[in-house]
Amino acid sequence: MPASVLLQRLHDEAPADHFTLGWLMGRLHKRSFGPIMLLLAVVAIAPGVSIVAGLLLMIPASQMIAVFGLW
């Protein structure tokens, strides 16, 4: 399924008031690694947050290695 179709489906299914990271991960399943890592990388641009965001990036990176059998 193309990413544009997936993103449109997420947009249509998103709750009107707010959504959580857990909701997003539940909808994307194995495809959630990219958007989560992108979100953390964008947050890492802010001064003073880069160390924490870098450490948090290690979590989905290690999970991605485990899920795709590279570990």
N, C-alpha and C positions, 0 to 999 in steps of 0.2 A: 504494500500500500504506500503510495507517495506521501511524503511528509506534509504536503499541503492539504491532502484529504484528512490526514490524522489531526492536524492542527485545527481544521475547520470543524471536525467532529468534537474536539475538545472545547472549542469555543461555544458550540451549540449546547453541549452538555454541562457547561460550567454553571455552578450556582450563581444566582444573581447578586447576593450580598457579599460573599467572599468564598475563597477556596483555600485549601491547605496544601502543603507539600505532600502530605500523605495521600490526599485525593488525586493529585497529579501523578504520583508514582503508581498508584493503584490503577489508573487508567492507561498508563504508558507501558507497564510491565518491563520487559527487557529493553525497551527503547527509552527508558527514563534516564539512562546514564548521561547521555549527551546534554539534554536541557538542564539537568541538575548541575553538571560540571560547568556548563556555560554560565549559569546563574551564579555559582560560587566564584567563577573567574571574574565576572563583572563586579561582584562585591569586593573582590580582592584589589580592585583598582583604588579604592578609598584608602587614604593614608591611615595607618594604625590598625587596619583590619586585615592587612595582607597576610600576616603570620597565622592568624586564626583561620582565615579562609583557606590558606595553603594546607594547614593541618586537616581541615574539613574535606578538602579535595582528595586527601589520601583515602578517605572512607569509601566513596563511590568508585575510586580507581581500583582499590583492592577487591571490592565486590565485583567489579566488572571483570577483573582477572579471574576470580573464582567462578563466576557464572559461565564465562566463555571457555573455561578449561585451560587457561594459559598458565595456571599456577601449579 
